[in-house]
């Protein structure tokens, strides 16, 4: 199919025809860099500490928002009135009430030039003068998760197609596209507070019984659901990831994780190009988990001047996160048989459920408690991870399930969400109050 035929397919349903002169098209393309990354409404008396890219003196939050909008790496900002300082963020930290501060979240991602996102249309396309106008239409439509603007064809019109979710992108000179990075910036600023006061978040995604990540058996009752969800309660389609079923038991936690900045960039779906998939059944690796821990618990980010490990070079997306968890004593690199450091961290290696639980306990941090144990038949008191697993159970990070924890199983990405988000709001069980 030629590009002109493709454009025609997109525009078949458009009845109104308005020609754009060539000079108008050039004027539109000239302002594209200024239109990228539209911001959400300002969040007054809100701080978003951590995840700093850099800071500078600014005249007000408006200048701060404009600066964030102009930088692809910026995901959020906080402006401090008392010092007239703007802090730009590389992720979306948890929002906290703070008098005299104004924050904001970037709603729309950078424009994807020469990219089409076909399918998942909210409604028939409509004429749109520019990709910036199409992006604004998506930003103001709460049902829109992505957009594609088809360049003017031989008939001289550009067309905007809004998407109900983010389809897999395809390289195509016909189009410009973009995705929504955040659904509701106000919600993201108060998510933790909302979860504490309303109890709307259920503890899912972190139960003990998920054998080998090969798919969970159909639950016969809420207590039998391997991912801890409530059977028979459907959810709407997931807002961010196309490979997460709307009724997945971990979907609610995943939504919260995105809003809190714990999870951000989608993973490639099927063609190696930037996609909108979460890949919940994949094993999470040590680099991904390190970054999730840092972002979930707001750890002060380290900025190493030399590689922390021989296999963790400077400049990688995970370098600072790994250096941070090591500096905080949450993890360390591999040891040899004598117990001496090997200088290796293994960022691409998977990690086990017991290793992940230890890191959550140390990162929160949680006071060690074994008064509920022994809880799991496969984690006896003699096992090295016994105290950490029991502490996780005592604080409701994980549930009992069938009485097996599967400590040697690799942690899946869906399970990782449960571990990390449940750690934000630990809830002591009655047995934990009895002492160690």
ChimeraX attribute file (.defattr): number of C-alpha atoms within 10 A of each C-alpha:
attribute: neighborCount
match mode: 1-to-1
recipient: residues
	/A:1	6
	/A:2	8
	/A:3	15
	/A:4	15
	/A:5	11
	/A:6	15
	/A:7	22
	/A:8	17
	/A:9	10
	/A:10	20
	/A:11	22
	/A:12	10
	/A:13	12
	/A:14	13
	/A:15	9
	/A:16	9
	/A:17	12
	/A:18	13
	/A:19	15
	/A:20	16
	/A:21	11
	/A:22	11
	/A:23	8
	/A:24	13
	/A:25	17
	/A:26	10
	/A:27	11
	/A:28	15
	/A:29	12
	/A:30	10
	/A:31	13
	/A:32	15
	/A:33	15
	/A:34	13
	/A:35	16
	/A:36	22
	/A:37	29
	/A:38	23
	/A:39	22
	/A:40	21
	/A:41	15
	/A:42	18
	/A:43	20
	/A:44	17
	/A:45	17
	/A:46	23
	/A:47	24
	/A:48	29
	/A:49	19
	/A:50	22
	/A:51	24
	/A:52	20
	/A:53	15
	/A:54	11
	/A:55	15
	/A:56	11
	/A:57	14
	/A:58	18
	/A:59	12
	/A:60	15
	/A:61	24
	/A:62	14
	/A:63	14
	/A:64	26
	/A:65	28
	/A:66	15
	/A:67	15
	/A:68	26
	/A:69	27
	/A:70	16
	/A:71	15
	/A:72	15
	/A:73	16
	/A:74	24
	/A:75	28
	/A:76	29
	/A:77	34
	/A:78	30
	/A:79	32
	/A:80	22
	/A:81	16
	/A:82	8
	/A:83	10
	/A:84	15
	/A:85	19
	/A:86	28
	/A:87	24
	/A:88	28
	/A:89	25
	/A:90	18
	/A:91	25
	/A:92	30
	/A:93	27
	/A:94	23
	/A:95	26
	/A:96	17
	/A:97	16
	/A:98	14
	/A:99	12
	/A:100	14
	/A:101	21
	/A:102	25
	/A:103	30
	/A:104	31
	/A:105	33
	/A:106	25
	/A:107	21
	/A:108	25
	/A:109	23
	/A:110	22
	/A:111	22
	/A:112	17
	/A:113	17
	/A:114	16
	/A:115	21
	/A:116	23
	/A:117	27
	/A:118	17
	/A:119	15
	/A:120	16
	/A:121	19
	/A:122	16
	/A:123	11
	/A:124	14
	/A:125	20
	/A:126	21
	/A:127	21
	/A:128	22
	/A:129	21
	/A:130	25
	/A:131	29
	/A:132	23
	/A:133	15
	/A:134	25
	/A:135	32
	/A:136	15
	/A:137	17
	/A:138	25
	/A:139	24
	/A:140	10
	/A:141	10
	/A:142	11
	/A:143	15
	/A:144	23
	/A:145	26
	/A:146	27
	/A:147	33
	/A:148	30
	/A:149	31
	/A:150	31
	/A:151	24
	/A:152	25
	/A:153	17
	/A:154	10
	/A:155	13
	/A:156	14
	/A:157	23
	/A:158	27
	/A:159	24
	/A:160	28
	/A:161	29
	/A:162	31
	/A:163	22
	/A:164	20
	/A:165	24
	/A:166	27
	/A:167	23
	/A:168	20
	/A:169	24
	/A:170	17
	/A:171	14
	/A:172	14
	/A:173	13
	/A:174	20
	/A:175	25
	/A:176	25
	/A:177	27
	/A:178	28
	/A:179	29
	/A:180	23
	/A:181	23
	/A:182	27
	/A:183	21
	/A:184	14
	/A:185	25
	/A:186	16
	/A:187	16
	/A:188	24
	/A:189	25
	/A:190	17
	/A:191	19
	/A:192	20
	/A:193	15
	/A:194	14
	/A:195	14
	/A:196	11
	/A:197	8
	/A:198	8
	/A:199	10
	/A:200	10
	/A:201	16
	/A:202	15
	/A:203	24
	/A:204	29
	/A:205	33
	/A:206	29
	/A:207	26
	/A:208	23
	/A:209	22
	/A:210	24
	/A:211	15
	/A:212	15
	/A:213	18
	/A:214	9
	/A:215	10
	/A:216	13
	/A:217	11
	/A:218	10
	/A:219	16
	/A:220	10
	/A:221	11
	/A:222	13
	/A:223	16
	/A:224	17
	/A:225	22
	/A:226	24
	/A:227	26
	/A:228	25
	/A:229	25
	/A:230	18
	/A:231	17
	/A:232	11
	/A:233	9
	/A:234	12
	/A:235	13
	/A:236	10
	/A:237	16
	/A:238	18
	/A:239	21
	/A:240	26
	/A:241	25
	/A:242	20
	/A:243	13
	/A:244	20
	/A:245	15
	/A:246	17
	/A:247	18
	/A:248	22
	/A:249	25
	/A:250	24
	/A:251	25
	/A:252	21
	/A:253	21
	/A:254	28
	/A:255	18
	/A:256	20
	/A:257	22
	/A:258	19
	/A:259	28
	/A:260	26
	/A:261	22
	/A:262	25
	/A:263	21
	/A:264	18
	/A:265	15
	/A:266	17
	/A:267	15
	/A:268	16
	/A:269	19
	/A:270	11
	/A:271	10
	/A:272	9
	/A:273	13
	/A:274	15
	/A:275	22
	/A:276	21
	/A:277	20
	/A:278	22
	/A:279	19
	/A:280	19
	/A:281	15
	/A:282	15
	/A:283	22
	/A:284	23
	/A:285	19
	/A:286	21
	/A:287	21
	/A:288	21
	/A:289	24
	/A:290	26
	/A:291	20
	/A:292	22
	/A:293	27
	/A:294	21
	/A:295	25
	/A:296	24
	/A:297	20
	/A:298	18
	/A:299	18
	/A:300	17
	/A:301	19
	/A:302	16
	/A:303	12
	/A:304	14
	/A:305	7
	/A:306	10
	/A:307	14
	/A:308	21
	/A:309	20
	/A:310	13
	/A:311	14
	/A:312	21
	/A:313	14
	/A:314	17
	/A:315	10
	/A:316	9
	/A:317	12
	/A:318	19
	/A:319	23
	/A:320	23
	/A:321	25
	/A:322	30
	/A:323	21
	/A:324	24
	/A:325	23
	/A:326	16
	/A:327	15
	/A:328	15
	/A:329	11
	/A:330	19
	/A:331	20
	/A:332	17
	/A:333	16
	/A:334	15
	/A:335	13
	/A:336	9
	/A:337	8
	/A:338	6
	/A:339	8
	/A:340	10
	/A:341	13
	/A:342	13
	/A:343	16
	/A:344	15
	/A:345	21
	/A:346	17
	/A:347	20
	/A:348	12
	/A:349	14
	/A:350	19
	/A:351	21
	/A:352	19
	/A:353	23
	/A:354	22
	/A:355	18
	/A:356	23
	/A:357	26
	/A:358	19
	/A:359	21
	/A:360	27
	/A:361	22
	/A:362	17
	/A:363	22
	/A:364	19
	/A:365	12
	/A:366	16
	/A:367	13
	/A:368	19
	/A:369	23
	/A:370	23
	/A:371	18
	/A:372	18
	/A:373	21
	/A:374	15
	/A:375	21
	/A:376	21
	/A:377	13
	/A:378	15
	/A:379	22
	/A:380	15
	/A:381	16
	/A:382	8
	/A:383	11
	/A:384	11
	/A:385	18
	/A:386	22
	/A:387	23
	/A:388	24
	/A:389	31
	/A:390	27
	/A:391	28
	/A:392	28
	/A:393	27
	/A:394	28
	/A:395	24
	/A:396	21
	/A:397	29
	/A:398	27
	/A:399	24
	/A:400	17
	/A:401	19
	/A:402	15
	/A:403	15
	/A:404	17
	/A:405	24
	/A:406	20
	/A:407	21
	/A:408	13
	/A:409	17
	/A:410	23
	/A:411	29
	/A:412	23
	/A:413	21
	/A:414	27
	/A:415	25
	/A:416	24
	/A:417	27
	/A:418	24
	/A:419	28
	/A:420	28
	/A:421	28
	/A:422	24
	/A:423	25
	/A:424	14
	/A:425	16
	/A:426	16
	/A:427	15
	/A:428	16
	/A:429	13
	/A:430	11
	/A:431	15
	/A:432	20
	/A:433	12
	/A:434	11
	/A:435	10
	/A:436	13
